[in-house]
């Protein structure tokens, strides 16, 4: 939130919309929390609030304070942790031996559809960003890093789903009876050694 307010002042509605379009993909939060958070920032002195109007409709616009900029700088100085993955379909596949092969294939197909849908949204947003050359021009470098990560992430999910579909298609109807030979596991293990490859 402070990062978004550092870019420019936002109303609560604009903050929620900006979260959905950008950082919300990397740091999802419940919609209700998004409407509470700006008030907390004001109570800590990190943001100020002023009443404004859109036509006759009142709204509150939040602006980052000096104290908020210092808090943001402190947070940015900490490198942070790696990603936390939440993937319901993958959890379902862990227990696929208690369901059917068709269920597993449907779950994998949905994961691929999700990747295609999300990537389409990224492409659309990226095209708009390129065309609006004057809008947030100074943010292109950071947006490039963000966009490249999600481009590669969606491609990873789609590629994995294609591999997983081919794998599961060869499973018997009774998944629990299927035995994977050790060499198949070794193939995946070799893929896991990417970090040990010399530069």
Beta strands, then each sheet from edge to edge (+ up, - down):
strand 1: 10-11
strand 2: 47-54
strand 3: 57-64
sheet 1: 1+ 3- 2+
end
